[in-house]
Amino acid sequence: MNRDYIEISEKRKREHIENFLKGKNNNSALFEDIVLENNSFPELDFPEIVTESMFLNKIVDYPVRINAVTGGFDGAVEINRGLAELANRFNIPMAVGSQSLGLKSGNYESYTVVREIMKDKVVIANVSAHSTLDEISRAVEMIEADAVQLHLNAPQEMCMDEGDRHFRGILDNIEYVSKRIEVPVIVKEVGFGMTHSTVRNLVDIGIEYVDIGGKGGTNFIEIEDMRNETIDYSDLYDWGIPTAASLLQCKELSSKINIIASGGINSASDIVKSLAMNSSLTAVCGVVFRRYMESGYNSTEKMMEGMFHKMKVIMMLLGCRKIEELRNVNPLIKGELKERMRD
Ligand SMILES: Cc1cc2nc3c(=O)[nH]c(=O)nc-3n(C[C@H](O)[C@H](O)[C@H](O)COP(=O)(O)O)c2cc1C
């Protein structure tokens, strides 16, 4: 039974990567509907711009995390080593992929390699929000994590033949474990977005970090559909709340909870726009992972160098010296995003 679970899960992990690389994803995160305006008197010199910020009580050089991708099978060791080297090189946080498989198989190397490389930098554990307190504690311990992501992924599970069908009690479970676990809990979507009321529920149970993980980047309905031989789910590929729309809905909750923006964040301007929409951190996954898998470490490092440089350029052109000042930018909202605004 346990052997079967491990084999099926390892195969699924490999297929997720293969299908991600094949996937098309035609959805937009709607960042094109957030407009940043030029400040002709920035009153700054470029060397003054600082992108450092605090995350989980540690200084990070950029408020950008490499988000959870993979782990638990042999091929994942090299992948996670490369991603951790990138995170370490830029001193940015990194989350490992779901540790459920590792917890079952006892094969920890693809997760622990991240902590080994990142030393005392920010490393985040990842398991399903269904997990028990014992599983979550073991996941945290495995990599001496600074925090744990509990992922929510009902749309993905529902389009997976072998997926979970039981979604009762998850909010209660999150409340239960978050009050007992020794590190902060980050509740995370995987590309389908969160509404104001979802985030409000998390505020009400005392959660301090939420990753709204919106639509517009990696599409797990499409990825699962390529594995699924029974039902064609292609008419659901546009399911979810675009990342910018989630940010807009949740903006006013940012004084009560740290909002992490992710899902389809592909450029310096997406990062800056997310921060201007009151997120305290952003996270990239697909854009970095694809480049790494297709072109290797050096090419990904160069892309990230460019992305971080352009982030500073945009801060300069907005007249913002520090990350916190981006909150005062007040971007223009247009198009579909504007239509989605509620009173
Ligand atoms: C191949 C692959 C595997 C992933 N596995 C996990 C996972 O194990 N746990 C998780 O929380 N998110 C996982 N994700 C989701 C990402 O962390 C992220 O939420 C999602 O890809 C949206 O961000 P993006 O549009 O920047 O890719 C995975 C993404 C990819 C591409």
The ligand as an SDF file (V2000), in Angstrom:
LIG
                    3D

 31 33  0  0  0  0  0  0  0  0999 V2000
    6.0450   21.5530  -11.5370 C   0  0  0  0  0  0  0  0  0  0  0  0
    5.3910   22.3090  -10.4340 C   0  0  0  0  0  0  0  0  0  0  0  0
    5.1800   21.6790   -9.2160 C   0  0  0  0  0  0  0  0  0  0  0  0
    4.5860   22.3680   -8.1490 C   0  0  0  0  0  0  0  0  0  0  0  0
    4.4440   21.7350   -6.9400 N   0  0  0  0  0  0  0  0  0  0  0  0
    3.9490   22.4400   -5.8870 C   0  0  0  0  0  0  0  0  0  0  0  0
    3.9020   21.8520   -4.5870 C   0  0  0  0  0  0  0  0  0  0  0  0
    4.3590   20.7340   -4.3680 O   0  0  0  0  0  0  0  0  0  0  0  0
    3.3330   22.5720   -3.5820 N   0  0  0  0  0  0  0  0  0  0  0  0
    2.8420   23.8370   -3.7900 C   0  0  0  0  0  0  0  0  0  0  0  0
    2.3600   24.4700   -2.8490 O   0  0  0  0  0  0  0  0  0  0  0  0
    2.8890   24.4100   -5.0000 N   0  0  0  0  0  0  0  0  0  0  0  0
    3.4380   23.7530   -6.0380 C   0  0  0  0  0  0  0  0  0  0  0  0
    3.5080   24.3530   -7.2680 N   0  0  0  0  0  0  0  0  0  0  0  0
    2.8440   25.6540   -7.4660 C   0  0  0  0  0  0  0  0  0  0  0  0
    3.7550   26.8530   -7.3420 C   0  0  0  0  0  0  0  0  0  0  0  0
    4.3390   26.9600   -6.0730 O   0  0  0  0  0  0  0  0  0  0  0  0
    2.9840   28.1530   -7.6300 C   0  0  0  0  0  0  0  0  0  0  0  0
    1.9930   28.3290   -6.6560 O   0  0  0  0  0  0  0  0  0  0  0  0
    2.3040   28.1160   -8.9910 C   0  0  0  0  0  0  0  0  0  0  0  0
    3.1860   27.5380   -9.9360 O   0  0  0  0  0  0  0  0  0  0  0  0
    1.9040   29.5020   -9.4780 C   0  0  0  0  0  0  0  0  0  0  0  0
    3.0170   30.3290   -9.6610 O   0  0  0  0  0  0  0  0  0  0  0  0
    3.6320   30.6440  -11.1260 P   0  0  0  0  0  0  0  0  0  0  0  0
    2.5090   31.0980  -11.9700 O   0  0  0  0  0  0  0  0  0  0  0  0
    4.6910   31.6610  -10.8640 O   0  0  0  0  0  0  0  0  0  0  0  0
    4.2320   29.3620  -11.6310 O   0  0  0  0  0  0  0  0  0  0  0  0
    4.1580   23.6970   -8.3330 C   0  0  0  0  0  0  0  0  0  0  0  0
    4.3990   24.3380   -9.5580 C   0  0  0  0  0  0  0  0  0  0  0  0
    5.0220   23.6640  -10.5890 C   0  0  0  0  0  0  0  0  0  0  0  0
    5.3000   24.3810  -11.8710 C   0  0  0  0  0  0  0  0  0  0  0  0
  1  2  1  0
  2  3  1  0
  2 30  2  0
  3  4  2  0
  4  5  1  0
  4 28  1  0
  5  6  2  0
  6  7  1  0
  6 13  1  0
  7  8  2  0
  7  9  1  0
  9 10  1  0
 10 11  2  0
 10 12  1  0
 12 13  2  0
 13 14  1  0
 14 15  1  0
 14 28  1  0
 15 16  1  0
 16 17  1  0
 16 18  1  0
 18 19  1  0
 18 20  1  0
 20 21  1  0
 20 22  1  0
 22 23  1  0
 23 24  1  0
 24 25  2  0
 24 26  1  0
 24 27  1  0
 28 29  2  0
 29 30  1  0
 30 31  1  0
M  END
$$$$
